[in-house]
Amino acid sequence: MERTDMTHAEVEALLARSHELGADPRNTNYAGGNASAKADETDPVTGSPVPLMWVKGSGGDLGTLTEDGLAVLRIDRLRSLVDVYPGVDCEDEMVAAFDYCLHGKGGAAPSIDTAMHGLVDAAHIDHLHPDAGIALATAADGEKLTEECFGDQVAWVPWRRPGFQLGLDIAAIKERNPQAIGVILGGHGITAWGATSEECQANSLHIIRTAEEFLAERGAAEPFGPVVEGFQPLPEQRRRDRAAELAPVIRGLASTDRPQVGHFDDAPEVLEFLSRSEHPRLAALGTSCPDHFLRTKVRPLVLDLPPDAALDEVVARLNELHESYRADYRAYYERYATADSPAMRGADPAIVLVPGIGMFSFGKDKQTARVAAEFYRNAINVMRGAEAVSTYQPIDESEKFRIEYWALEEAKLQRMPEPKPLATRVALVTGAASGIGKATAKRLSAEGACVVLADLDADNAQELADELGGPDKAVAAQVDVTDEEQVAAAMRTAALAFGGVDLVVNNAGLSISKPLLETSVRDWDLQHDVMARGSFLISREAARVMIAQRMGGDVVYIASKNSVFAGPNNVAYGATKADQAHQVRLLAAELGEHGIRVNGVNPDGVVRGSGIFAGGWGAQRAKVYGVEEEKLGEFYAQRTLLKREVLPEHVANAVFALCGGDLTHTTGLHVPVDAGVAAAFLR
């Protein structure tokens, strides 16, 4: 439908306002809040003006909102729903009715907050979740504090679950208070309005900044109480080393019902909160804003030991607290569930707080886990503000349950796409910056895994991490696999980035092609150090993590057809590959009791894209076989049964086949990827 210049301008202004407000975490949390604009547009059917509203749709984020993320509704039809509204027990039916108010094709699905924007008589409306605003909204005497902070410029709306009735409430309060520029929504956030987009944004920012100044000027110096001796943050390196030790243990507990990806956060506000005497009481109260507790669950699990407690003692206590948490969550569900409530989604915590160390958060992917941590930091800021001027009093637990297990929330979850085969799995690939390693890392990432790219070449590894989507998808780790400490550090990187490791690909290698009499001890040692020793070290440290997680795992060795095929002038390389091939068998036998599967892939020579071949091995092997180096790939292909060249992607396919979920009962296997080399058949 053709739009007028005026409506184009209104939509552009709405998007610009949304981006500016959403870019500052003081204004609203990620994917939280919404904004709208109203204007007349020509109806293409009647040719007459029709009043429309553009509003952020369900699931979008203000900071990155696009026009496709807006729902477009006819205001006259939306407001006609007032005449048929049956009451608060039918909120779900009203959301379904929004679909009959949509105008034109495309656009986003209307969110639960659509009524707020459509029923309130203002051309432009913002609904936001600023920490300072929610602090007033969750204070025990929030209504009184709102009046002291704003006078009659901002009104108070008692808590009500988001929906049609809340829109009616705000519309009525605005009508009774024509001087008001917005409202504080009890337990929830703020809503502001204006005649123009600029005025609306200015009013939103005025409410937020005024609340911040009020809390700063009126607030107590230590709202979380005094520091508890022994619960202060450990020095940074010790803190992060302990976090890396604990992350796999905690991730395993948080994955009892379903696998989760982890995130570690030791921001100053988290550490300060956990060092203070009031943190157990406040954490037990849980968060209040619906956006917050939908991400963080009704409350976190909080460790009650100092950060320097013995590791065995901490692990034992975490197991006890986790068992208690699950029992409490099930009791919470059973306390409020009705016959038509959705089934319980899982009793594990989404947030685990460890004094002196930091916060561990969990979700179905890295972004979800990271955002959960961001939301709990928002909640800490809210608690600080509320406790500074009053007492923190979140909405009732029963109300939290009504939102957490709302049929509309369940429907939103059911609309989510099916997870990819490797979703929630954390992979570490050695030699990941080129050749087989790079192809494997790309394939695992494409199938949903979070990937740690371990390589000597830090720059190329980081370039690949950026290509794969940045730190929510992949991180780089500079690693010499022959160095015990660097290998352990790579596992710590995986633990802090994603919570642990589930899948390791031993791919790092090099090749030296010489006759026996020309092979030096240095050649022999270098070949064995990188591949035999390196694979051993990677597998050993990965096994420590996997055993701590108690989630099973996969170890895959990129061996070679040369592990069973005796080629000429190749003693150091062939013997090393035979070592790797037998490590597969030995570790499969040893680690099976922990649910860890160990398998191998035996490629033929992979020439194209290979760092090994480019580094001199290709020239050496071409000389051995008496062919031109650029024809080496063709030479290898012609000696196979299928007459096909093996590429890095073919090896990556085999790795995925072993780990993708169909071969759950396979361990100790070597998969040939050699296009058929009869001399290398496994016997």
N, C-alpha and C positions, 0 to 999 in steps of 0.2 A: 504494500500500500504506500502511495506517495505521501510523504510527510511535508507539512508546511515548514518554512524557515523558523517560525516561532517554536514549534515542537522540537525540531532538531536542536535548537539552542537550549531548550529546557532539558532535554536528555543529556546533551553535552555538559551542561552545568551540573546536573545531578551526578554524572560520572566523575567529573573533576572534584566535586565536593566529597564524594565517597572516597576517592583516592587519597585526598589530603587528610581526611579524618582517619581513615584506616591505616595510614602510614605511621601514625604515632601511637605506640602501645599505651600511652597514658589515656587515650581517648576510647579505645575499645580493644578487645582481644581478637585474635585471629578468627575469622569466619563468624564473628559475633556482631550483633546489631544489624540494622538495615536503614536505608534512607529512601525517600520517595519524592516525587514531583507530580503535580497535577497541571493539566492544560487541556484546552479544547483542540480537537482535530476534526477534519472533515470526514464524515462517514462515507466510504466509497459506495455504499448501497443507496443511501437517501440523499447524499449531497449536502446534508445539514451538519452543523457542528455537533460533536459528541464529546462529553467530558471524560477524559481518560486519566489514569494514574499509572505511572511507571514506578515500580518498587523492586528493590533487591529480592530475588527469588530464594527459594529454599536451597540451602547448602552453599551459597556463594560467600565471598569474602570482600568486604568493602575496599580493602587496599588494592585489590586486583580485579575489581568488578568490570565487566564488559557489557555492552548493550545486550548481548545474548543472555546474560545473567539476570536481566530484568523481566519481571512479569508485567504484562500490560493488561489492565482491567478497566471496564466501564464503571465509572463512579455511580451513575444512576442505578445500575443493576446491583452493584455491591451494597449501596445504601438501602435498596428495597428489601434486602435480606433482614433488616431490622423488623419488618412487619411479620416475618414468618419465623423469627428466632424463637425456639421453644424453651430456651433457658440453658444454664451452665452444664446441665447433664448431657447436653447434645452438642458440645463443642466440636466433636469429630465430624458431625454432619455438616457443620457450617464450613469447615475447611474443604470438605468435598464440594460444597456449593460454590466455592470460589471459582471452580473450573467453568461454571456456567456464566461467570462474569468476565471471562477473558475476551480480549479483543484481538482479532486477527490470528495469524499462525505464528508458530515458533515461540521463542522466549522461554523463561524458566517457569517451573512450577511455583505457584504462590506459597509463601511460608505461613506459619501460624500467626505471624505478626501482621498479616495483610490487613486485618480489620482495624488495627490501631491506626494505620496510615490512611485507610479509606474513610473511616467514620469521623475522625477528628477534622474539624473545619479549618484547615490551613493548607496553603498551596504547597508548602515544602515541610517535610518532617524528618527528623533524625531520631532513631532509637539506638542508644549506645550503652556499652558496659564499661565505663571508666572506673578504675579502682577507687578514686576519691568519691565518686557518686555512689558506688555500691557500699562504701564504708558508711556513709550516712544512711543508706537504705537498710543496712543490717545492724545499725546501732539500736540498742534496746529502746531508747527514746528518740528514734530517728525523726519522727514527725516534729517534735519540739526543736531538735537541732536544725532541721531544714528551715523552719521559720526564723531561727536565730541567724542562720547563715545567709538567707536570701530575702527575708521579709516576705512580702506578698508577691514577689517577682517569680517565685517557683513554688508550685503547690505540691502537696503530698498525696500519693495514691496508695492506700493500703494494699498489702500483698494480694495478688490474685494470679492464678496460673495463666500464662499467655493464652490468648484466644479472643473470641468475639466479645465476651463480656468485658474483658479488660479494655478493648477498644471503646465500648460504650461508656465505661467508667471514665476514661481519660477525656472523651468527648464532652461528657457532662461537666467534669471539673473545669475544663477549658472554658466552657460556656458560662459557668458561674464566676470565673476569674478572668475577665477579659484583659486584665493588666499582665497576666502571667506569660512568660516566654517558654515555659516548660514545666515538667514535673519530675519529682523523684519517685520511682516505683519501688515500694517497700520490698526489701529482700532481693531486688532484681537489678535495677540500673536507672537510666534517665531517658526521658523523651523531651525533645525541644522542637520548636516550629518557627516558621517565619513566612512573610509574604513573598519573599524572594529567596533564591538559593543562598545568596550572600548573607542575608539576614538570618536565615536558619542556621547556617554554619557558625556565624558569629554568636548566636544564642547558645548553641551547643558548647562552644569553646568557653563562653562566659560562665556557664554552669560548672563546667569541669574545673576551670582555673580558680573560680571562686571557692569551690569545695576544697581544692588543694590548699589554698591559702588559709582557709578556715581551720583545717586540720593541723596545719603547720603552726599556726598562731595559738590555737587553743589546746593542742595536744600535749599529753604527758610526755616526759622525756624518755621513759622506759616502759612503753605500753606492754611489752612482753615479759616484764619482771626482770629481776636481777640475773646476772650470769651464774650458771650452775658450775661450780668448780669441777674440772675434769671433763666437761662437755664442750670446751672450746674447740675450734677447728684445729686439726693437725696441720703442720706445715705443708705447703702445697705438694711437694713431691711425695711425702709419706701419705698424704691424704689420697692422692690419685693412685698410688700403688695399692693402698688398701681397698680403694673403690674397685680397682681392676680385679683384685682377689675375690671381692664379694659379688661383683656383677653377675658372674655365671651362676652362683648359688641362688641369688635372688631371682634371676631370670627363670631358673628352673622351677622355683616355687610359684612364681607368677604365671607360669605356663602349665599349671596342673590340669586345668580344664581345656585349654587350647594354647598352642604355641604363640608366643609373643616376641616382638622385637623390643629391645630396651634402649634407654637413653639415660645418660648420667648428667646431672646438673649440680655444680657446686658454686652457684652464684652467691655473692656476698649476703643477699637478703635471706637466702635459704640457710646458710651457715649461722647467721646471726639469730634467726628464729629458733633454730634447733639448740642453740647454746643457752637459751633463756628458760626460766623456771615455769613459765605459763604455756610452753609449747605442747605438753601432753593434753592439757585441758582444751586448748583451742583446736588442736588437730582432731580430737575426739568429736567436736561439734560439727566437723565437716564444712564443706563450702556451701554457698547460698545461691548465687546466680545460677539459673538453670544451665547456661552454657558451661559453667565451671564443673558442676558435679556430674553432668553427662559425660565429661571427659575424664574426671578424676575419681569417679564413684563416690559413694555416700561419705566415705572417710578414708584416710590413708592407713597403712600399717606403719607403726612407729617403733623402732628399736629402742629399748630402754637401758642400753649399756653404753659406757663411755667408749670413745673411739679407739683407745689403746687397749681394750680388752683382748684377751687371747683369741686367735682366729677360731679355734675349736669351740670355745665358749660362745662366740658370736653366732657361729653357724647353728649350734644346738638351740640357741635362744630364738633365732630366726625361724627355725622349724616349728618350735612351740608356738610362737606368735602367729605364724601362718595358719597353723591348725585352728587356733582360737579365732582368727579373723574369718576363716571360712565358715566356722560354726556360727559366728555372730551375723555374717552376711545372710546365711540361710535363714536364721531366725528373723532377721529384718524382712526378708522376702515373705516368709510365711506369716508374719505379723500383719502385713498389709495386702497381700495378694487376694484377689477374688477369683471366682470361677472363670471369668473371661480375661484374666491377666495373661500376658505372654509368659511362656516358660522362663524360668530363671536362666540368665545368659551366662552365668559363670560367677564363682564365689571368690576368685583371686583378686588381690589388690591391683589397682592401676598405678598407685603411688606408694613407694616405700621410702620412709625417712630414716636416715641413719645419722644421729648427732655426731658432729665433728668431721663427718665425711661428705654428706650431701643428700641428694634426692635421686632415686631411681624411678623412672616412669616407664610404662609399658603400653603397647598398642599393637594393632594388626600390621603396622608397618612403621618405619622410622619416623615419618612425618607425624603420624598419630601419637606416637610415644613422645616426640619432642613437644608437640603442641600441648599434650597433657601436662608436661612439666611447666610450660609457659603459663598455663591456666592456674596451676597450683601456686606459682609465683604471684600471679594476680591475686589469688585468694589470701596469700600471706600479706600482701599490701593492704587488702581490704580489712583483714583482722587487725593489722597495725593501726589503721585509721580509726576503726570502730572502737578499739580498746583505748586509743589515745584520748578520746573525748567522751566515752561512755562504756558500754559493755557489748561485746560482739554477740549478736543474737540472730543466727541464720533462720531461714524458714523451717517449719516443722518437718521432722523426718517423714511423716506421712505424706506431706506435699512433695517431698523429693521423690518418694516412691511413685506417686501418681504421674510424675513427669518422666522418671526413668523408665517406667513400664507402661507408658502411654501407648495406646494403639497406634497413634500417629508416628511416634518414634519407632515403634516396631515396623511399621510400614516403610519408613525411610530406610531402615536397615535391610529390609527384604528387597528393596530396589537396588541395593548396591551390587555391582557386577561380581561375578564369581571370581574368587582369588586365583591368581596364577599358580602354576604347579609348585614353584619354589618360594611363594609368599611366606614370610616370617622366618626364612632360613638365612643364616649368615655364612657367607663363603669367604675363604681366604685362598687366593691364588698366588703362587710364587712364580717369578718370571713373568709377571702379568703385563709388562709394558710393551711386549712385542710378540709376534708369532703365535704359537699355540696358546700361550698364556693369555694374550690379548683377546684372541678369538673366544677362548673359554670364558673369560671374565665378561665379555659382551653377551654371550649366550646366557650365562647364569643370571646376569642382571635383567636381560629381556624376559626371562622366565619368572622374575619377581624377587630374586635374592638380593639382599644387601651384600656388597662385595668389598673386601679389603684387598687392595692391589699392592702386593709385596714385590718389590723389585730393587735392584741396585740403582737403577736410573730413576731417581726421585722426580725429576722434571717430567719425563715421559709418563710416569705413573700418575702424577697429578694431572697432566693433560687428559689422560684417559678418564680419571675420576670426574673431571669437569664435563667431559663429553657424555658420560653416563648419567649425569644429572646432579652432580654435586654431593654434599655430605649426607643428604637424606637417602642417597642411593649407593654411593661408593666413596671410600677414603683411600688415600695413598699412604704407604708405609715404606720407607727406605730400609731395605733389609739385605744383609749379606747372610745367606742361609748357613754359612759355615760358622757363624759367630753365635754362640749359645745365648748371650745376652740380647743380641739384636733379634733373634727369633722369639725370645720371651717377650721382648718389647712389642713385637708385632701382635702377639696375642693380647697384650694389654691394650694396644690400640683398638683391636676388635672388640674387647670387652667394654671399653669406655665409649666407643662409637655406637655399638649395636647390642651390647649386653653379653656377648660371648661369641662362640664359633660353632657351627653345625656341619660345615662341609669344607674340607681342605683339599686342594689340588696341588700335589707335588710336581711342579713343572719346571722349576729353575734348572738350568743345565748349560753345559758347554761341551764341545767335542774337539778331540785332538786325534787326527788320523795319521798314524805313523807305523812303520813296520816294528816288530818286536825289538830288533837290535838298535833302532833309533829312538825308542821310547825311553825317556829319562825317568828317574825316580820322581822328579818334580812333576812331569806330565802325569804320571800315575797318581801321585798324591793329590794334585789339583783336580783331576777328574773325579776321584773318589770323595774328596772333601766336599765338592759342590753337590754332587748327586747322591752318593750313598750316605755320607755324614749329614748333608743338608736335609735330605728326606727324613732321616732318622730324627733329627732335632725338631723339625716341623711337626712330624707325627707325634712325637713324645709330648711336646708342649700343647698341641691341639687336644690330645687325649686327656691331659690334665683338665682342660676346660670342659670338654664334653662329659667327662665323668662327674665333675662338680655340678654340671647342669642337670644330669640325669634325664636327658632328652634324646639319647642315642646320638647318631651322627654318621657321617660318611668321610672316608679318606680315600682319595683317588691318586694313584701314581701314574704319571705319564712315563711309562717305561719305553720299550722299543721292540721291534721285531728282532733287533740285535741281541736281546736278552736270551733268545733261543736259537738264533741264526748266526753261524760263525762266518763273518765276512772277513775279507783280507785287510791287513794293515790297520787293525782296529782293536787291539788287545785291551787297552785301558778303557775305552768307551764301552766295548761289549761286556767286559767283566763288571763294570760299574752298573750297567743296565741289568745284568743278571742279579747283582746284589739287590737292586731296587725291586726286581720281580719277586725275589724270595722274601723281601720285607713284607710284601703284600700278603703272602701266605702266612708268615709268622704272626703278623699283627692281626690278621683276620681270625686266627685261632685264639689269640690272647684277648682281643677286645670284644669278641662276640657277646660275652656275658653282660656287657654294658650297653648292648644294642648298637654298637658301633660297627659299621660294615666297612671293609677295606677291599678295594678292587683296583685293577690296573687297566691301562689302555696301551696297546702295543702298535704304534704307528710305523709305517714305512718312512723313509726319508721325506720330510716336509720341507721343500725348498722355498716355495714362494712365501714371502712375508716373514721368513725365519731369521732371527738375529744370529742364530748359530751358523747357518749357512753363509750369511753375509759376512760373518766375522772370520772367514778363512776355511772353515770346514768344507764348504762347497767346492772351493778350488782344490783342496786336498783330495776329496772323494772323486772329483772329475778327473784328476790326474791318475788316480788309482785305476779308474775304469776306462781311461783313454778317450774321454769325450770332452767337448767344449763345456765350460762351466754353465753357460746360459742354456745348454741343452740337457743339463743334469736331471731336471724334473721329468722331461720327456723320456730320458733313458730309464729312470726308475719306473715310470708308468709302463713302458714296453716290456719290462721283465715280469709284470704282474699278470695274473690270470684274467683280470677284468680290463687291463690296458688303460687304467685311469690313474691320473696323478692325485696324490693325497694332499689336501690343503688343510690349513689350520682349522677351518670351519668343520671339516669332517671329524677331526679329533674332538672338537668342542661338542659335536653332536653325540659322540659316544659318552663323554662325561655326563651330559644331561640325561642320556638314556639310563645310565647307572644310578643317577641321583634323583630323577624326576618323579619318583613315586610308584612306578610300575614294578620295579625289581626289588621289592621289599624283602624278599627272602634269598637274595643273592649276595654272597660274600666270598672272598678268595678267588674271584674270577679275573682272568685277563681277556680283554676284548681286542681282537686284532682289528686294526684300521689300516690295512696295507694293500687294499685292492686285490688281495690274493697272492701271497708269496708262499708257494708250497713248502719251501724249505723251512719256513717259520711256523708251519702248522703246529698247534699245541698237541702234544701226544700224552 
